């Protein structure tokens, strides 16, 4: 079963280390892809900031403000793991 864990209380260096394990990078402010480009959230169309990111099962990184919209779009996937 998957679990949602808040990243708010985790240090910035630990958040960056976690991103690196998932194949991402960070400049300390934004989440970056392997080439150093800012990851753009598909729902807000803005770069994902380290202090407002959510990491979902499968290593998907989105802006926390997009969580509800993401869940609406992927309700069947979510229900299959509950």
C-alpha positions in Angstrom: 0.0 0.0 0.0 1.3 3.5 -0.9 1.5 6.2 1.7 1.5 10.0 1.5 4.2 11.6 3.6 4.7 15.3 4.0 8.0 16.7 2.8 7.5 20.0 4.7 9.5 18.9 7.8 12.3 17.4 5.9 15.5 19.4 5.4 16.3 20.8 2.0 19.4 18.7 1.6 17.3 15.5 2.3 14.7 16.6 -0.2 17.4 17.1 -2.8 19.0 13.7 -2.0 15.6 12.1 -2.4 15.1 13.8 -5.8 18.5 12.6 -6.9 17.6 9.0 -6.0 14.5 9.5 -8.3 16.6 10.8 -11.2 16.0 14.5 -10.7 18.2 17.4 -9.6 17.6 20.7 -7.8 19.3 24.1 -7.7 18.0 24.5 -4.1 14.9 26.4 -5.4 13.5 24.4 -8.3 13.2 20.8 -9.3 15.3 20.1 -12.3 15.5 17.3 -14.9 18.7 15.3 -15.6 19.9 18.1 -18.0 19.3 20.9 -15.4 16.1 22.2 -17.0 13.2 23.3 -14.6 10.4 20.7 -14.4 7.2 22.4 -15.4 4.0 21.3 -13.6 1.5 20.2 -16.3 -1.5 21.6 -14.3 -0.2 25.0 -13.1 2.2 25.4 -16.1 4.8 26.8 -13.7 8.2 25.5 -12.6 8.0 23.2 -9.6 9.6 24.6 -6.5 11.4 22.4 -4.0 9.4 23.9 -1.1 6.1 23.1 -2.8 6.7 19.7 -4.5 4.8 16.5 -4.0 6.4 13.1 -4.8 3.8 10.6 -5.8 4.1 6.8 -6.2 6.2 6.0 -9.2 8.5 8.9 -8.6 6.2 11.5 -10.2 7.0 15.0 -9.0 4.2 17.6 -9.1 3.4 21.0 -7.5 1.4 20.4 -4.4 -1.2 22.9 -5.7 -1.9 20.3 -8.5 -2.5 17.4 -6.2 -6.3 17.5 -6.4 -6.3 17.9 -10.2 -3.8 15.0 -10.6 -6.0 12.8 -8.4 -9.0 13.6 -10.5 -7.2 12.7 -13.7 -5.8 9.5 -12.2 -8.7 8.3 -10.0 -8.7 4.7 -11.5 -5.0 4.3 -10.8 -5.4 5.6 -7.3 -8.3 3.3 -6.5 -6.4 0.3 -7.8 -3.7 0.8 -5.1 -6.1 1.6 -2.2 
